[in-house]
Amino acid sequence: MVDSLSRRQAQRITLAAQGFNRRRPATPSPRHLHAVMRDIGVLQIDTVNVFSRSHYMPMFSRLGAYDTGTFDDLMFRADGDYVEYWAHAATLVPVADWSLWNFRMEANRAKYGETAGKWVAENAATMQWVRDELAARGPLRPAEIEDDSHQGARGPWWDWNRVKLALEYMFMFGDVAVAGRRGFERRYGLTEHVIPEQHRGAPVAKDDAIRELMSRALASYGVATTADLADYYRVPVAAATKALADLRDAGTAIPTYVEGWQRNGKPIMAWRHHEAAIARSVPPAVLLTPFDPLVWFRDRAARLYDFDYRIEIYTPSHKREFGYYSLPILADGDIVGRVDLKADRARSTLLVQSAWWECPEDRRHAPAVAEELRLAARWQGLEALSVSSWGSATADLRAALPGAARHDRQE
């Protein structure tokens, strides 16, 4: 027997699974940050900082204004509960899950290691030298590792030098781990110096690890297709399919059809987590990073919210449709628009560079979105707001922000 859900029900199930059904706390604490991580499982790291770095945003979306210093201490502390790895893209994951990723570390070693990868094979001496430095000196930033014999030599990735490349390969292989950051620069240490011994125990077998990851992904989405779940932790679709069959047999994954989820005119089979619940309440308006798990898989965002998104930071300014780094707007359980924000710290002003509704009826959300923009400004320590005239939502936001300044469109 196959269940069926309306599109609206699927949206509300997803919001509950992602933690948007809880009231924002008056004073977010580490306990609340941990709760968000339990809901979403993995937090993608991104360097763009025009408004806020992406990894700070999912907590703001769910908790409201919180202390990012508390986040840094919790997430990037060398002996903390979280560590970085390639779990989706560059992400933060529970340190207790280190052994769960052994299958990916081994796959990376098979693909890039000395017996398969040209760079690693040709630079074995550099790899050993870096390993010896970390063994002797403990965790280090790349800049702290000096190798006179390779000074100035460059590798193929983003013009990184050989030491940086060696560290990145060793990180993929699980030989080193990230021991915190200084600013946004990583410190690397040998895994045995960073990951507690109890988390470096017997590696989890590949099939068991993927089954566990698919179970977690389904819990984090509530309802999803096989492709959605495979993307969550970047697992091959074939492996995800096998794992979901096991989860179906165990009663964890329930076959489900969702209204409107089709491919080539035929319904797509989806999966509902056996404990999935429909959110009874949802926030009036929320700003999302484009790397929030709610929308990071573009196929799913289009299917669930009829929301077509692409990042335009690499698009020439005169060709941008919505702005440099627009943030999706969630309101009343649906994606209703997008807003391009910039923190002008010199003038202590949050600039609304552009704002757009997905459809004209979404303008009714302007007061709630305006309130969320005020909160975003306070969270970033900015004293004022200024709204441009670029976009279908700017006039409505100007009306809902009577004290805000005005500025012309800026590229």
TORLO-90908 format. One record per residue (C-alpha): residue number from 1; residue in one letter; x, y, z negated. Coordinates in steps of 0.001 Angstrom, whole numbers, padded with zeros to 6 digits, always signed. Last residue first. Layout:
i / aa / px / py / pz
NUM / a / X / Y / Z
...
# end
This chain:
i / aa / px / py / pz
411 / e / +025571 / +046402 / +008790
410 / q / +023711 / +049087 / +006815
409 / r / +020111 / +050109 / +007445
408 / d / +019342 / +053503 / +005992
407 / h / +018972 / +054081 / +002277
406 / r / +016159 / +054704 / -000164
405 / a / +016259 / +054990 / -003939
404 / a / +014066 / +052954 / -006263
403 / g / +011702 / +054546 / -008745
402 / p / +008517 / +053619 / -006883
401 / l / +009522 / +049958 / -006531
400 / a / +006244 / +048308 / -005406
399 / a / +005808 / +050840 / -002584
398 / r / +009415 / +050347 / -001540
397 / l / +008859 / +046601 / -001646
396 / d / +005863 / +046869 / +000687
395 / a / +007790 / +049086 / +003105
394 / t / +010764 / +046712 / +003000
393 / a / +008807 / +043545 / +003767
392 / s / +008814 / +043579 / +007586
391 / g / +012530 / +044281 / +007791
390 / w / +015041 / +047090 / +007886
389 / s / +013921 / +050233 / +006023
388 / s / +016511 / +050053 / +003252
387 / v / +015787 / +049696 / -000454
386 / s / +017905 / +051077 / -003307
385 / l / +017908 / +049803 / -006880
384 / a / +019628 / +051230 / -009951
383 / e / +021530 / +050364 / -013124
382 / l / +023433 / +047276 / -012090
381 / g / +024671 / +044807 / -014719
380 / q / +024229 / +041816 / -012398
379 / w / +021422 / +040412 / -014523
378 / r / +019832 / +043869 / -014685
377 / a / +019776 / +044085 / -010888
376 / a / +018338 / +040582 / -010573
375 / l / +015602 / +041454 / -013086
374 / r / +014598 / +044511 / -011066
373 / l / +014596 / +042354 / -007927
372 / e / +012347 / +039817 / -009682
371 / e / +009906 / +042602 / -010548
370 / a / +009855 / +043709 / -006915
369 / v / +009172 / +040131 / -005817
368 / a / +006178 / +039968 / -008156
367 / p / +004817 / +043303 / -006886
366 / a / +005413 / +042333 / -003210
365 / h / +003637 / +038954 / -003381
364 / r / +000545 / +040241 / -001578
363 / r / +002838 / +040918 / +001389
362 / d / +002726 / +037185 / +002112
361 / e / -000360 / +037631 / +004297
360 / p / +001818 / +039139 / +007063
359 / c / +003812 / +035903 / +007549
358 / e / +007345 / +034834 / +006579
357 / w / +007853 / +038218 / +004968
356 / w / +011153 / +040007 / +005459
355 / a / +013615 / +042103 / +003482
354 / s / +016769 / +043956 / +004503
353 / q / +019748 / +045604 / +002842
352 / v / +018147 / +045663 / -000591
351 / l / +021036 / +047348 / -002354
350 / l / +021519 / +046757 / -006070
349 / t / +023177 / +049867 / -007459
348 / s / +025971 / +050471 / -009975
347 / r / +027493 / +053048 / -007593
346 / a / +030921 / +051388 / -007446
345 / r / +029237 / +048059 / -008071
344 / d / +027241 / +048079 / -004860
343 / a / +025737 / +044599 / -005289
342 / k / +024350 / +043561 / -001914
341 / l / +021073 / +041800 / -001224
340 / d / +019483 / +040371 / +001936
339 / v / +015896 / +039340 / +001236
338 / r / +013868 / +036424 / +002534
337 / g / +010179 / +035616 / +002683
336 / v / +007233 / +033518 / +001531
335 / i / +008726 / +030152 / +000617
334 / d / +005906 / +028424 / -001269
333 / g / +005138 / +027566 / -004899
332 / d / +003442 / +030829 / -005841
331 / a / +006489 / +032723 / -004656
330 / l / +009903 / +031471 / -003504
329 / i / +012021 / +034054 / -001707
328 / p / +014937 / +032815 / +000396
327 / l / +018158 / +034836 / +000017
326 / s / +019663 / +036583 / +003045
325 / y / +023417 / +036543 / +003541
324 / y / +024388 / +038982 / +006314
323 / g / +020953 / +040062 / +007448
322 / f / +017662 / +038880 / +008964
321 / e / +018088 / +038694 / +012745
320 / r / +021795 / +039292 / +013023
319 / k / +023009 / +040031 / +016551
318 / h / +024419 / +043503 / +015894
317 / s / +026317 / +042197 / +012873
316 / p / +028108 / +039453 / +014780
315 / t / +026973 / +036083 / +013351
314 / y / +029371 / +034386 / +010929
313 / i / +027547 / +035669 / +007854
312 / e / +024251 / +034765 / +009498
311 / i / +023214 / +031725 / +007478
310 / r / +020395 / +029806 / +009070
309 / y / +016849 / +029302 / +007897
308 / d / +013571 / +028024 / +009334
307 / f / +010900 / +027701 / +006652
306 / d / +007732 / +025703 / +007364
305 / y / +007851 / +025002 / +003626
304 / l / +008140 / +021215 / +003338
303 / r / +009134 / +020311 / +006903
302 / a / +011285 / +023371 / +007606
301 / a / +012943 / +023173 / +004202
300 / r / +013503 / +019440 / +004724
299 / d / +015253 / +019950 / +008039
298 / r / +017330 / +022767 / +006519
297 / f / +018746 / +020678 / +003692
296 / w / +019824 / +023405 / +001249
295 / v / +016248 / +024492 / +000449
294 / l / +015347 / +023226 / -003049
293 / p / +018905 / +022055 / -003625
292 / d / +019895 / +025735 / -003801
291 / f / +022566 / +026496 / -001199
290 / p / +020488 / +029220 / +000514
289 / t / +020521 / +030916 / -002904
288 / l / +017045 / +031428 / -004207
287 / l / +015175 / +034468 / -005509
286 / v / +012050 / +033600 / -007492
285 / a / +008519 / +035015 / -007563
284 / p / +005293 / +034234 / -009446
283 / p / +006842 / +031153 / -011097
282 / v / +004972 / +027846 / -010851
281 / s / +002370 / +026258 / -013105
280 / r / +000816 / +022814 / -013173
279 / a / +003762 / +021221 / -011389
278 / i / +002742 / +017848 / -009942
277 / a / +004517 / +014914 / -011547
276 / a / +006998 / +012349 / -010237
275 / e / +007582 / +009377 / -012556
274 / h / +007430 / +006697 / -009842
273 / h / +009556 / +008827 / -007532
272 / r / +007787 / +009327 / -004230
271 / w / +009319 / +008131 / -000967
270 / a / +008605 / +009276 / +002582
269 / m / +007602 / +007488 / +005799
268 / i / +007444 / +009915 / +008682
267 / p / +004114 / +010220 / +010490
266 / k / +004227 / +010065 / +014317
265 / g / +004030 / +012998 / +016717
264 / n / +007666 / +012791 / +017710
263 / r / +008620 / +013050 / +014037
262 / q / +006026 / +013910 / +011442
261 / w / +005610 / +015266 / +007941
260 / g / +002343 / +017176 / +008341
259 / e / +000586 / +015692 / +005308
258 / v / +002979 / +013554 / +003288
257 / y / +003038 / +009767 / +003556
256 / t / +004317 / +007751 / +000625
255 / p / +006265 / +004567 / -000152
254 / i / +006935 / +004420 / -003929
253 / a / +010553 / +004486 / -005104
252 / t / +011227 / +003326 / -008690
251 / g / +009199 / +000102 / -008555
250 / a / +012264 / -002171 / -008530
249 / d / +011423 / -003419 / -005044
248 / r / +011152 / +000175 / -003862
247 / l / +014499 / +000992 / -005480
246 / d / +016096 / -001932 / -003604
245 / a / +014593 / -000696 / -000330
244 / l / +015840 / +002760 / -001239
243 / a / +019407 / +001472 / -001568
242 / k / +019317 / -000155 / +001870
241 / t / +017958 / +003002 / +003496
240 / a / +020552 / +005159 / +001723
239 / a / +023345 / +002943 / +003069
238 / a / +021973 / +003254 / +006610
237 / v / +021481 / +007015 / +006187
236 / p / +025129 / +007532 / +005234
235 / v / +025409 / +009281 / +001835
234 / r / +025933 / +013040 / +001641
233 / y / +024757 / +013323 / -001989
232 / y / +021490 / +015119 / -001260
231 / d / +021743 / +014388 / +002461
230 / a / +020824 / +010707 / +002091
229 / l / +017797 / +011722 / +000032
228 / d / +016434 / +014098 / +002639
227 / a / +017121 / +011586 / +005431
226 / t / +015229 / +008864 / +003523
225 / t / +012279 / +011212 / +003203
224 / a / +011420 / +013005 / -000027
223 / v / +009119 / +013180 / -003038
222 / g / +010157 / +014020 / -006578
221 / y / +013222 / +015879 / -005309
220 / s / +015531 / +015535 / -008323
219 / a / +014173 / +012081 / -009239
218 / l / +014659 / +010980 / -005628
217 / a / +018241 / +012253 / -005680
216 / r / +018880 / +010427 / -008949
215 / s / +017596 / +007112 / -007597
214 / m / +019578 / +007659 / -004396
213 / l / +022716 / +008271 / -006459
212 / e / +022167 / +005138 / -008519
211 / r / +021669 / +002996 / -005406
210 / i / +024761 / +004570 / -003856
209 / a / +026848 / +003723 / -006910
208 / d / +025561 / +000148 / -007110
207 / d / +026300 / -000465 / -003443
206 / k / +029790 / +001024 / -003776
205 / a / +030784 / -000805 / -006959
204 / v / +031283 / +001515 / -009942
203 / p / +034939 / +001956 / -010825
202 / a / +035997 / +000348 / -014132
201 / g / +037050 / +003054 / -016523
200 / r / +037990 / +006599 / -015659
199 / h / +035135 / +008154 / -017628
198 / q / +036230 / +006580 / -020927
197 / e / +039769 / +007761 / -020235
196 / p / +038832 / +011417 / -020225
195 / i / +039328 / +013124 / -016835
194 / v / +041963 / +015871 / -016754
193 / h / +045429 / +014461 / -017545
192 / e / +044647 / +011000 / -016123
191 / t / +043363 / +012696 / -012977
190 / l / +046649 / +014481 / -012395
189 / g / +046043 / +018182 / -012702
188 / y / +044851 / +020954 / -010428
187 / r / +044016 / +024519 / -011390
186 / r / +041593 / +026166 / -008968
185 / e / +041553 / +029828 / -008066
184 / f / +038205 / +031605 / -008492
183 / g / +039232 / +033673 / -011477
182 / r / +041528 / +031189 / -013115
181 / r / +039813 / +027861 / -012583
180 / g / +039311 / +024626 / -014478
179 / a / +041267 / +021378 / -014497
178 / v / +040278 / +020254 / -011006
177 / a / +041114 / +016603 / -010521
176 / v / +044083 / +014778 / -009015
175 / d / +044490 / +011251 / -007645
174 / g / +040773 / +011089 / -006774
173 / f / +041497 / +010602 / -003061
172 / m / +039746 / +013853 / -002123
171 / f / +041740 / +015698 / -004800
170 / m / +044978 / +014137 / -003547
169 / y / +044141 / +015413 / -000061
168 / e / +043422 / +018886 / -001443
167 / l / +046588 / +018923 / -003526
166 / a / +048747 / +017940 / -000559
165 / l / +047137 / +020664 / +001534
164 / k / +047864 / +023268 / -001123
163 / v / +051486 / +022137 / -001343
162 / r / +051795 / +022113 / +002443
161 / n / +050699 / +025686 / +002931
160 / w / +047126 / +026560 / +003759
159 / d / +046587 / +028218 / +007155
158 / w / +042837 / +027532 / +007035
157 / w / +043513 / +023800 / +007386
156 / p / +046251 / +022895 / +009922
155 / g / +049298 / +023208 / +007654
154 / r / +051869 / +025921 / +007230
153 / a / +055532 / +025938 / +006305
152 / g / +056571 / +029150 / +004554
151 / q / +058524 / +027495 / +001776
150 / h / +058707 / +023741 / +002381
149 / s / +062169 / +023069 / +000933
148 / d / +061706 / +025788 / -001625
147 / d / +058756 / +024032 / -003210
146 / e / +057179 / +026170 / -005904
145 / i / +054066 / +025066 / -007717
144 / e / +052629 / +027932 / -009709
143 / a / +050832 / +029312 / -006657
142 / p / +048977 / +026012 / -006311
141 / r / +047573 / +026483 / -009842
140 / l / +048894 / +023999 / -012336
139 / p / +047762 / +021155 / -014600
138 / g / +050604 / +019388 / -016461
137 / r / +054304 / +020157 / -016069
136 / a / +056040 / +016812 / -015580
135 / a / +053213 / +014773 / -014075
134 / l / +051994 / +017765 / -012075
133 / e / +055462 / +018320 / -010622
132 / d / +055870 / +014611 / -009864
131 / r / +052570 / +014509 / -007972
130 / v / +053566 / +017595 / -005976
129 / w / +056870 / +015966 / -005041
128 / q / +055167 / +012702 / -004118
127 / m / +052743 / +014453 / -001754
126 / t / +055575 / +016524 / -000286
125 / a / +057626 / +013398 / +000393
124 / a / +054613 / +011639 / +001955
123 / n / +054223 / +014502 / +004416
122 / e / +054173 / +012626 / +007727
121 / a / +051861 / +009908 / +006417
120 / v / +049534 / +012418 / +004799
119 / w / +049350 / +014515 / +007969
118 / k / +048784 / +011560 / +010309
117 / g / +045982 / +009954 / +008327
116 / a / +045383 / +006220 / +008552
115 / t / +048013 / +004180 / +006659
114 / e / +049198 / +007160 / +004625
113 / g / +045708 / +008195 / +003570
112 / y / +043168 / +010240 / +005546
111 / k / +040347 / +007862 / +006478
110 / a / +041029 / +004982 / +004092
109 / r / +041841 / +007426 / +001292
108 / n / +038643 / +009339 / +001952
107 / a / +036626 / +006109 / +001842
106 / e / +038353 / +005163 / -001413
105 / m / +037484 / +008504 / -002979
104 / r / +033914 / +008148 / -001734
103 / f / +033500 / +004682 / -003272
102 / n / +035129 / +005899 / -006503
101 / w / +032458 / +008537 / -006937
100 / l / +030556 / +006778 / -009731
99 / s / +033814 / +006563 / -011682
98 / w / +033718 / +010331 / -012208
97 / d / +030094 / +010369 / -013349
96 / a / +030865 / +011271 / -016980
95 / v / +032448 / +014465 / -015668
94 / p / +028964 / +015596 / -014698
93 / v / +029020 / +017193 / -011233
92 / l / +030079 / +020573 / -009864
91 / t / +030204 / +020806 / -006099
90 / a / +032291 / +021307 / -002990
89 / a / +029899 / +019790 / -000432
88 / h / +027441 / +017200 / -001632
87 / a / +029469 / +015147 / -004131
86 / w / +032867 / +016450 / -003031
85 / y / +034189 / +016879 / -006592
84 / e / +034390 / +019416 / -009372
83 / v / +034076 / +018644 / -013071
82 / y / +031449 / +019002 / -015737
81 / d / +031125 / +018236 / -019451
80 / g / +034095 / +020332 / -020522
79 / d / +037772 / +019657 / -021197
78 / a / +039148 / +021920 / -018451
77 / r / +036374 / +024484 / -018870
76 / f / +034800 / +025287 / -015508
75 / m / +031145 / +024433 / -016096
74 / l / +030447 / +025356 / -019718
73 / d / +032864 / +028243 / -020107
72 / d / +031943 / +029616 / -016697
71 / f / +028223 / +029316 / -017443
70 / t / +028606 / +031076 / -020789
69 / g / +030438 / +033863 / -018975
68 / t / +027556 / +033957 / -016505
67 / d / +025298 / +035107 / -019357
66 / y / +021662 / +034617 / -018394
65 / a / +018988 / +036589 / -016564
64 / g / +016217 / +034254 / -015399
63 / l / +016197 / +030560 / -016234
62 / r / +015202 / +028769 / -013012
61 / s / +016377 / +031145 / -010292
60 / f / +019201 / +032444 / -012494
59 / m / +020501 / +028904 / -013019
58 / p / +020285 / +028178 / -009288
57 / m / +022116 / +031477 / -008577
56 / y / +025430 / +031127 / -010408
55 / h / +026710 / +028525 / -007936
54 / s / +026026 / +030886 / -005027
53 / r / +028405 / +033640 / -006078
52 / s / +026363 / +036761 / -006684
51 / f / +025502 / +039745 / -004483
50 / v / +028224 / +039985 / -001808
49 / n / +030141 / +037168 / -003506
48 / v / +030596 / +034450 / -000907
47 / t / +032868 / +031763 / -002402
46 / d / +030456 / +028846 / -002662
45 / i / +030094 / +026008 / -005153
44 / q / +027196 / +023546 / -004891
43 / l / +025664 / +022336 / -008144
42 / v / +024783 / +018657 / -008604
41 / g / +022201 / +016764 / -010627
40 / i / +019307 / +019157 / -009978
39 / d / +017186 / +018408 / -013027
38 / r / +019954 / +017318 / -015398
37 / m / +021966 / +020370 / -014348
36 / v / +019007 / +022594 / -015182
35 / a / +018768 / +021027 / -018635
34 / h / +022488 / +021575 / -019269
33 / l / +022035 / +025264 / -018512
32 / h / +019102 / +025394 / -020940
31 / r / +021154 / +023856 / -023745
30 / p / +023965 / +026290 / -022988
29 / s / +021529 / +029085 / -023917
28 / p / +019015 / +031203 / -022022
27 / t / +017493 / +033909 / -024240
26 / a / +013783 / +034515 / -023625
25 / p / +013500 / +031134 / -021923
24 / r / +011945 / +030865 / -018462
23 / r / +008768 / +028826 / -018543
22 / r / +009180 / +025364 / -017077
21 / n / +007582 / +024304 / -013786
20 / f / +010611 / +025326 / -011711
19 / g / +012696 / +022407 / -012982
18 / q / +013640 / +020808 / -009653
17 / a / +011334 / +017830 / -010201
16 / a / +008455 / +020168 / -011012
15 / l / +009099 / +022242 / -007895
14 / t / +009300 / +019116 / -005741
13 / i / +005999 / +017799 / -007062
12 / r / +004391 / +021178 / -006390
11 / q / +005618 / +021251 / -002794
10 / a / +004513 / +017666 / -002183
9 / q / +001082 / +018506 / -003587
8 / r / +000810 / +021475 / -001232
7 / r / +001770 / +019314 / +001744
6 / s / -000986 / +016896 / +000819
5 / l / +000028 / +013498 / -000477
4 / s / -000476 / +009925 / +000646
3 / d / +000359 / +006609 / -001028
2 / v / +001275 / +003481 / +000919
1 / m / +000000 / +000000 / +000000
# end
